[in-house]
Each structure stands twice: as C-alpha cells, then as structure tokens.
Amino acid sequence: MTLRRSAVAVFVFACIGAAVSIFAGWPYQFTSQGNPNRVPQEFLYMGTLLAPPLPLLLLFGASALLIERDDRLGLAATVGMIPMLGVMTVGSLGEALSAPSPDAPRSVQMVGGVVGAVAYFALLVAAVKAILERRSPTEPAHN
C-alpha cells in the first residue's frame, strides 16, 4: 500500500472515530475528562475519545492528499505530517491509558486508543522512511 493510500485510510479511520464518538457522546479522556454533553464543541479543540481535534484532523487530511506529489509541496506535506502523527500517537496512547470514565466504555477507550496509536505510529515510521528514500535525480546513491 502506498504512503498516500495508508494516510488516507488512517484519515478515514479517524473521521469515523470522530463521528462515532460524537454520535455516542464519548468525550475525550486524555488530560482530563470531557463533557459528554459537549462532545461536538470539544471536538473542535480537544478531540473526542476516538479522534484528534478537528483542526489537526483537517491538516492531517490535507497532508494525506498531498504527500505523494514529487515537488516541494509533497515534501512539505510529508515532513509536516510527522509532528502531527507524533501528537496523534501520544494522544491516542493518552486516551488508552487515561482513567476509566462513566461516559465511555472502557473497552472502547482501550482498544480505540491502542489501535489509533499503532496506526498513527506506523504511518509516522512510513513517512520518515519516505523522506529518507527521497533523493534528487542528480544525487548519487550512497553504498
């Protein structure tokens, strides 16, 4: 699977997680416990149980669409995706490791956090690898 396809798949996964969290009323748990009555509003700046905050999610989605371009914009999207994925990995782990809450099923909190962290971290590694493999046409290969 190409880096772009993987990134788009992870983006779709996060969007589905956001929709499920909003519909079910599952607020974020990392750093503190969100308000189950304000999940849509808190999604804008804190995220949900299963998704990062909306601005981060949108930036990640834009990067996912641009990463395979062969120009500077593609390189910038790939490089920019790395810190986003780092933050998303930590956030997902934080959700998984946060104290249980009566507002969300513990199993969803644990599984969603672990699956998210693994997906984000695997994509982070793939993005770093893609940058390291990227060479200009005039640059000789190092053996």
C-alpha positions in Angstrom: 0.0 0.0 0.0 1.4 3.4 -0.9 2.0 6.1 1.7 -0.8 8.2 0.4 -3.3 5.3 0.5 -2.2 4.4 4.0 -2.5 8.0 5.1 -6.0 8.4 3.5 -7.1 5.2 5.2 -5.9 6.4 8.6 -7.6 9.8 8.0 -10.9 8.0 7.1 -10.5 5.8 10.3 -10.0 9.0 12.4 -13.1 10.6 10.8 -15.2 7.6 11.5 -13.9 7.6 15.1 -14.9 11.3 15.4 -18.4 10.6 14.0 -18.9 7.6 16.3 -17.7 9.5 19.4 -19.9 12.5 18.6 -23.0 10.3 18.0 -22.3 8.1 21.1 -21.4 11.1 23.3 -17.9 9.8 24.1 -15.8 12.8 25.1 -12.0 12.9 25.2 -10.4 11.4 28.3 -6.7 12.4 27.9 -5.5 15.2 30.2 -9.0 15.4 31.9 -12.4 14.1 31.2 -14.5 15.9 28.6 -18.2 16.7 28.9 -20.4 14.1 27.3 -23.0 16.8 26.6 -20.4 18.9 24.7 -18.6 16.4 22.5 -19.2 18.2 19.2 -17.9 21.5 20.7 -15.0 19.9 22.4 -14.1 18.1 19.2 -13.1 21.5 17.8 -10.2 21.9 20.3 -9.7 18.8 22.3 -10.8 15.9 20.1 -13.0 13.0 21.1 -12.4 9.6 22.6 -11.6 8.2 19.2 -10.3 11.2 17.2 -7.9 14.1 17.4 -9.2 17.8 17.4 -10.8 18.9 14.2 -8.1 21.4 13.1 -5.4 18.7 13.5 -7.6 16.2 11.7 -8.1 18.6 8.7 -4.4 19.4 8.4 -3.6 15.7 8.5 -6.2 15.0 5.8 -4.8 17.7 3.6 -1.3 16.3 4.1 -2.5 12.8 3.3 -3.7 14.0 -0.1 -0.5 15.9 -0.9 2.3 13.5 0.3 2.9 11.7 -2.9 3.5 14.8 -5.0 7.0 14.9 -6.5 7.5 18.6 -5.7 8.3 20.7 -2.7 4.6 20.8 -1.7 4.7 17.0 -1.4 7.9 17.0 0.6 6.4 19.7 2.9 3.3 17.7 3.4 5.3 14.6 4.3 7.6 16.4 6.6 4.7 18.3 8.2 2.8 15.1 8.7 5.5 13.7 11.1 4.9 16.0 14.1 1.1 15.7 13.5 1.4 11.9 13.7 3.6 12.2 16.8 1.0 14.3 18.6 -1.8 11.9 17.4 0.2 8.9 18.6 0.7 10.4 22.1 -3.0 11.5 22.2 -4.2 8.0 21.4 -2.0 6.4 23.9 -3.2 9.0 26.4 -6.8 8.1 25.7 -6.0 4.4 26.2 -4.1 5.0 29.5 -6.5 7.6 31.0 -8.6 6.7 34.0 -11.9 5.0 33.2 -14.9 7.2 32.9 -18.6 6.5 33.2 -19.0 8.5 30.0 -17.4 5.9 27.7 -17.0 2.1 27.7 -13.5 1.2 29.0 -13.1 -1.4 26.2 -13.7 1.2 23.5 -11.3 3.6 25.3 -8.5 1.0 25.5 -9.0 -0.6 22.0 -9.6 2.7 20.3 -6.5 4.3 21.9 -4.2 1.4 21.1 -5.4 0.9 17.6 -5.1 4.6 16.9 -1.6 4.8 18.4 -0.4 1.8 16.4 -1.9 3.2 13.1 -0.5 6.7 13.7 2.9 5.4 14.7 3.2 3.0 11.8 2.3 5.9 9.4 4.9 8.1 11.1 7.5 5.5 10.5 6.4 5.2 6.9 6.6 8.9 6.4 10.1 9.1 7.9 11.1 6.2 5.6 9.7 8.0 2.6 11.6 11.2 3.3 14.9 9.2 3.8 14.3 7.4 0.5 13.6 10.6 -1.4 16.6 11.7 -3.5 17.1 14.3 -6.1 17.8 12.9 -9.6 21.4 14.2 -9.6 22.3 12.9 -6.2 24.4 9.7 -6.4 23.3 6.8 -4.3 25.5 6.0 -1.3 26.5 2.4 -1.0 
